[in-house]
């Protein structure tokens, strides 16, 4: 099998305004059968995220966190997704987001996940995860978001050297987040 590939990315999103609804641009040139994955982070651990129908939570995923929260959804591209997705929060706050189009994903359950519990480190490390399909060539994604003024992300998890991106939305409150990937057969 060939490792899944991030084909293209939408515009990374960092809203400094306190909003209920966050419109996130999807990548251009979506191709049917691929997946579009969106990772959204906010500063509050009690955030409730509402996604439009058709967006799927990864197996075993629970939105939330500690001193910040993350929500992940994906959908198999079928031509009906439009050019953006609006994610609604239960309270007006800032958000950061990364929208990606991925090809070559596993077909049974394209996304497996485990949440990082933020413990104050600005170099958080994801927990171990065993996909339900077993060892194959997989694209592993680590991401987190937190509220506060830590001075930004200072490092990424070991071996997550690809697609390293950090975002910060500043203003009356602050949300920071980061994401990175690696290819691994495990």
N, C-alpha and C positions, 0 to 999 in steps of 0.2 A: 504494500500500500504506500501511497505518497502522502507526505504530511499535508494537512490542510494549509491553505494560504490565505492571508489577508490580501484580497484583490485590490480593494481601494477603501478609502475612509471618507466619511462625511466630515463636515467642519466640526472640530472639537468645540464643545460648548462650555462656556463659563459665564453664568449670569450673576452680575453684581447686584442686580435689583432683587428685591424680595417679591417673588411671584408665586402664584398658585399653579399656573400652567406654564410649562417649559417646552417651547417648540424646538425640536432637534432635527436639523437637516440630515437626511439619509444620504448615503453615498450616491454619486451619479452612476448611470449605466448599470442598474441592477439587472441581473440575469436570472431568469426562472430556474428554480432548482437549487440555487445557492442559498445561503442563509444571510440575513442581515441581523447583526447582533448590536444591541445598544446597552451600554453600562452607564447608569446614572448614579451620582452621589450627592448627598446633602449633608448639612452640618448637624442635624438633629437625629438622635438614635431612635426617636419615636415616630419618624416620618412614615406615613402611609402613602404608597405610590399607587396611582390608578392609571392603567394602560388601556389603550383601545383594544377592542376584541381582535383576536388573531395573533396577538403577541403572547408568546409562551414562556413561562418560567422554567428554567432548567430543572432537571430532576434533582430532588432533595434541596432545592434552593429555598431559603426563607429571607425575605427582605429584612433589613435591619442592621444593627451594629451597636457599637459602644462609642459614644462621643462622635457620632457621625453614622451614616448608613449608606448602603448601596442596594440598588435594584438592578437586576439583569433580566432582559427579555430578548427573545429572538423570534424570527418567523422565517419560514421557507418562502423565498421570493416567488410570487405567482402573478405579478403585474398589477395587483390591486393595492399595494402598500402606499402609493403616493410618493411625494418628494420629502415629506417630513413626518415625524410622529410627535404628538403632544403628550407629554407625561404630566399628570396632575398630582399635586401634593396636597396633604390635608391641612397644611398651614403655609402661609406665604414665607418663602425662604429662598436663599440662593441655591444654585445647583451647578454641577459640572457633569459633562457627559462625553462619551466616545462612541460614535456610530461606525461600525465596520461591516463590509461585505466579505464573506468568507466562502471559499470554494474547497471542494475535496473533503468536506466534513463527513463524519460517520453518519450513516443513513438511519439507524434505529433510534438513537437518541443523540442528536447532533451536539448537544451541550450538556456536560456534567459540571457540577460546581460544588464548592465548599466556601463558606463565608469566612473572611478573616475577622477575628474580633480584635478591634483596635485597642491597644493597651497603653497608648501614649508614645510609642515608638514612631518615628517618621520614616522608618525603614521596616515596615511590617513584613512578616513572612507568612505565606499561605500554609494551611495545614496539608497533610498528605491526603491524597484522593485516589481512589481506585475506580475508574470508569466501569460501568455495568457491562460493557462489551469486552473488558479485559485489555491486555497489552496490545496496542496498535500504535501506528504513527499518529500522534495527536498534537494539536496546537493547544498549549497550556497558557492560560491568561490569569495574571494576578492583578488585582485592583483593589483600591480602598479609597475611602473619603473620610474626612473628619472635620470637626468644627474647632476653631481656635486659631491662634497665631503662633504656629510652631516655627515659622521661618522657612517653610517649604520642605519638600522631600529631599533627603540627603543621600539616599541610596535605594536600590531595588533589591528584591530577593535574589539570592544566589542562583545563578544560571538563567535568570530572566533578563537576557541581554538585548532582546529585540523589542522594537516598538515601544521604547521607554518614553512615556509622555507624562508630564506633571501639569496640572492646571490649578489655578487659584482664582477665586472670585472674591474680590475685596469690597469693602464698603463699611456699613454699620456693623456687620457681622462678617465672618470669614468662613468659607468652605474651601478646603484643599483636597486634592485627590491625585492619584497616580495610577498608571496602568503599565504593564509590561508583558511580554510573551516569551515563550520558548517552545521549541519542538522537542518532543521526547517520546520514546516508545517505552512505556512503563505500565 
